[in-house]
Amino acid sequence: SLSPTLCSSDLLKSNSSRLLLASGDGLDFQALLVDEDRAWLMVGAKNHIFLLHLDQPSREPEKIFWPAPREQVEHCQLAGKNVETECANFIRLLQPFNRTHVFACGTGSYQPVCAFIQLGARGKGPGAPPMRLVTHSLESGRGRCPYSPHEPFTGLLIDGELYSGTSSDFMGSSAAFFRTWVHGAEQSYIRTEQNQDHWLHEPAFVGAYAIPDTYNTHDDKVYIFFRETAMEAGQWERRHIHARVARVCKVSHQRSACCGQVGQRGLRDMGVHVPGPRGAAGTLTALLSPHSGVFSGSAVCVYSMAAVRAAFSGPFAHKEGFDYRWVEYKGRVPYPRPGTCPSETYDPLLQSTKDFPDEVISFMRTHQLMWEPVYPQGRQPVLVRVNVPYRLRRLLVHRLEMESRHYDVLFLGTDDGKVLKVGLAGGASRGTEVISLEEVSVTKVPSPILDMKLSPKRQELFVSSPHGLLQLSLYRCELYGKTCTDCCLARDPYCTWDGRTCAPHLLTEKRRARCQDVLKSDPLSQCQDTAEGTAAVEKLVFGVEKNSTFLECLARSPQTTVRWLVRHGEETGLSEVRNNGRFSVLEQGLLIRQLAREDAGTYECQAVERSFSRPLTRYSLRVIRQEAME
């Protein structure tokens, strides 16, 4: 179904958005970090870091000017890079270190640099100490941050260790996954082995998440998502870009890390939800944008974490035979199984991977790929966008628990400045239902969405682009009409009928079984105003014979299908109007071309969703003879 579309000017007028930062010369607001408890938002941009106090909208943002050294900018220009879009310090990484410091990294004009940002006091007065760059913490960002402001990468800081997937040289020809200690005197790190294409081959890193596997914290792993040119193809076969997931143990002081890989193709962005206690199943939501001569578009797939773990526990792949092809490995797997984290769960004598036998380490280096792929739930995407003037590039997932079921809201950022809000309703007896809620243009000029961060507590979405930063409310309930039925049929989980209007539903409240039940969406049982509007006011309209006429009808709910019925004369019944050469049922109404005398009658526009229908408008059309107009 088609979702309501709002342009940026309508958005500002609706009081559901606020422009936080704007830049005419393209500051590239690439990195966002939000702290809901202390109500601040940190923004990484070109040569700048901003700190906004969300509870004090009138307060001027705090700012740090952090440019690259002049000699490095000149060196970047001499290397043929663009002085405006590349030769500057683009802040790409903002990660919380503790309650007083944030770890930040920038491209440094193709010489990556990292440092700590000390947060100022929480005092509201103008004399409160502002945030500042801790200059004595400045150090090289190689292996932590990319050289290029445009290169995809990922970074995750946990317990003082930074897990990052990024390029490792100026040209961007080599990339690796690093684990670096960000505090202490020594700069120690471990990384994937160099010059090993069978480990990583032209990777583009997308995301990294710490996901618990069992009830033992020593089994915790960091999952890394990326896409790469697959090495499984034969020498003469066409190479494909595959989506991958790898994992490393989070236990410190390890000698090496095993990266198994599984997946499909074209990964663009990820959203991860691991509900409940440690070791719970959880899901992965992936945004994929395959590139081929046949298919051009974007898709969203949902994967089960249980299926991912099963693939890692399954058979390995390896090369054998006269043609050296990839096949399933059926030989003996050494103990402890590669990919196992050293912990008491498996063997109390194994305190770290330094205790692993050489046989295990050797097996890891030659069997990095798993044999079984991971397929999405239902073996198909939950959402596909093709033949549209944009591509999806950013993804955020907000999960809402409802009784024994859940409802996921996807926020999808496009390459032309739009944010799509899509609901995924999962029922126990049926598959996932996709509900298009709205489409919002957040930029005045088409430009890509660079980052998005969600604040469930504030019910706000922060969206950045090359030219601005916008604070966007999660709801615009007033657009859904003035009746309980309209509000209910919209199926927006952030809205509810409060007895008078379609109003925001506070997620902290206990959910009532009224219009928030987006899985049922039955106004007959959830509303008392379903009889309202059944006797729609009849409007008298005139049309001239052999001319065209248009009967307007707009449905409030984006899930509603409009149906037109007509009665020619008092004694005939209602019959449905079908699209043909003269009648066209459009989004905004009914178009009748070459009006004839027999077209006169009563036309009724009905809103239909599932088993519920009701009239929206009714017209009495009278046809004036052409001779009467001469």
PyMOL commands that set and color helices and strands:
alter all, ss='L'
color gray80, all
select helices_A, chain A and resi 8-13+70-78+217-219+305-312+353-355+358-366+377-379+477-480+484-490+523-526+597-599+626-629
alter helices_A, ss='H'
color red, helices_A
select strands_A, chain A and resi 5-6+17-22+31-35+40-45+48-53+62-65+91-96+101-106+113-118+132-140+154-158+161-167+175-181+189-191+204-211+221-229+241-249+267-273+283-288+297-304+317-320+325-328+383-386+392-402+405-414+418-426+432-441+451-455+460-465+468-473+495-497+502-504+538-544+549-552+561-567+575-576+583-585+589-592+601-609+612-624
alter strands_A, ss='S'
color yellow, strands_A
deselect
rebuild
show_as cartoon
